Amino acid sequence: EPEVTQTPSHQVTQMGQEVILRCVPISNHLYFYWYRQILGQKVEFLVSFYNNEISEKSEIFDDQFSVERPDGSNFTLKIRSTKLEDSAMYFCASIRGDNNIQYFGAGTRLSVL
Amino acid sequence: RKEVEQDPGPFNVPEGATVAFNCTYSNSASQSFFWYRQDCRKEPKLLMSVYSSGNEDGRFTAQLNRASQYISLLIRDSKLSDSATYLCVVTRDSNYQLIWGAGTKLIIKP
């Protein structure tokens, strides 16, 4: 069964460093999403991406965040200068387009020290 | 009012019992509805879509009430493995933007 894959599974970084979280969505999917979940809290929407551009973003997705789909398969989330409060699980998800069921990757746990 | 509201729980339920959760949503234009399940420190996984006519999948039954803008999930004959957080999800206008509830935590006790 096709799946969304995310790397790395765990990323440890120092405050102020840049991190890039990687996702490979399911190959025939058209819509891509990043979410984050702080430990013990709800799933929070960050950004959605369609047709090589951002379709919607939340208040959380400020200038420190950016997304790219550089080669038609990878979908990356970059955090330019990490803060302690960026520590969370980051989930990538994708939707095929003929239905709106989201399939999630296993997530990247980001720990900012 | 939150776009999607759920009772956070936890619901502590003995094994074998029946348990039901409700979820209310604020956007009357929402068209699609889902229940996802999330285990601790894992990704959300689709449990079932919710259709207007209601639908059943084994021990799980989902209902939609558009007039009152709520959806429900019923779990019969609960198992220890049903312990998880159950997330209510509805679409916004575009149908590809999903609004997530905060989840209801279920603990099944032996």
Chai-1 contact restraints between the chains, C-beta under 6 A:
chainA,res_idxA,chainB,res_idxB,connection_type,confidence,min_distance_angstrom,max_distance_angstrom,comment,restraint_id
A,Y31,B,Y96,contact,1.0,0.0,6.0,A-B,restraint_1
A,K42,B,A102,contact,1.0,0.0,6.0,A-B,restraint_2
A,V43,B,W100,contact,1.0,0.0,6.0,A-B,restraint_3
A,E56,B,Q97,contact,1.0,0.0,6.0,A-B,restraint_4
A,F91,B,E43,contact,1.0,0.0,6.0,A-B,restraint_5
A,N100,B,S32,contact,1.0,0.0,6.0,A-B,restraint_6
A,N100,B,T91,contact,1.0,0.0,6.0,A-B,restraint_7
A,N100,B,N95,contact,1.0,0.0,6.0,A-B,restraint_8
A,N100,B,Y96,contact,1.0,0.0,6.0,A-B,restraint_9
A,I101,B,L46,contact,1.0,0.0,6.0,A-B,restraint_10
A,F104,B,E43,contact,1.0,0.0,6.0,A-B,restraint_11
A,F104,B,P44,contact,1.0,0.0,6.0,A-B,restraint_12
A,A106,B,E43,contact,1.0,0.0,6.0,A-B,restraint_13
A,G107,B,E43,contact,1.0,0.0,6.0,A-B,restraint_14
